[in-house]
């Protein structure tokens, strides 16, 4: 294979490796974000609410985190809770049955959820369904969460004083809702999930059987309130189409945001941060280590794989670095000098001239084509044909003249024969 062909093949290999790495990154990024997107578009998600609010021209945002935002622009944060065991790690299912019946979609921390309620006006949406609703699209009573799990979330996030969470054991339950305009609407729930709501002001339902209420914050918090929605089917993709739920979302829930942004928050960290709070916080090692956590860990792993592939290909293509001078090279040089001296003493100038030409060509090949060609004089001729076609024929003629000289050539004739050869090599050296 010619040197040009080798270089072209090397470039092709690098392009294929780079393309493979990009494809790998794309696949990993797709699967990393696929579960979040699937959840938002599933019956358990709130993409339908986002689209419905957007038709009113009101600022609305589905937020999954990733960058800090100004809390002053947010009017109402709708916070769906998809974790029934806050602070505990989600257990990955080992079978299809366990996957359908799992109660947690992703992990949340109790302190994070509470902190979000302190920063801006927040509506906590309690969990109701297992993952089976998201995966099958079927709202079957067998896929309802245990009410003890929803009760635990309510008590952990706010207070046990709000009472327990329960379900009404009939297919559909209607709740009368009076809008701000005085118009009456009906909120319809499938196997409605309610909470007692002790100490809360009901917006939908009543104390003892409440769907949506304005509740005081737990002890130890600053004075304030949060909204608690016990049944996500009022606003999610599964239930927004039932009864007058869509109209209630637009005419009763949306006005709670005022002029601010209506945010649906799926993130698992606090991203709404006042600009002055960041000044008070000291840097820790955790700030650096987060760049090595997921999803950055995927990028680091891909970069390491790509670097390993390039290093492997480079080592296979070029091999280790050759030493400048070795004992073998030194002994070979002495042997060549001795052989040259014997040829001169025996008047073998013609044979010596041929060896001299081969050594000169091999040096040119090693210099321009790499150490692997140091023993291939013909490689230098091929190089000259590509680099300087105008000198190639002259070089070949001079080389043929040297190789066809008799062994017992006189010194004067040898000098005359090699002069043309050296002139061509000098032109080549001046060019390269």
Secondary structure, DSSP 8 states (H G I E B T S, - for coil): --HHHHHHHHHHHHHHHHHHHHHHHHHHHHHHHHHHHHHHHSTTS-HHHHHHHHTTT--EEEE--SS-B-GGGEEEEEEE---SSTTS-----SSHHHHHH---SS---HHHHHHHHHHS-EEEE---B-HHHHHH----GGGB--HHHHHHHHHHHT-GGG--EEE-SSSEEEEEEE-TTS-EEEEEEES-EEE--TT-EEEEEETTEEEEEEEE--TTS-S-EEEEES-GGGTSTTTTTSTTHHHHIIIIIGGGGTTSEEEEE--SS--B--TTHHHH----HHHHHGGGSTTHHHHHHHHHHHHHHHHHHHHHHH-S---S--HHHHHHHHHHHHHHHHHHHTT-HHHHHHHHHHHHHHHHHHHHH-GGGTT-HHHHHHHHHHH-HHHHHHHHHHHHHHHTS-TT--HHHHHHHHHHHHHHHHHHHHH-
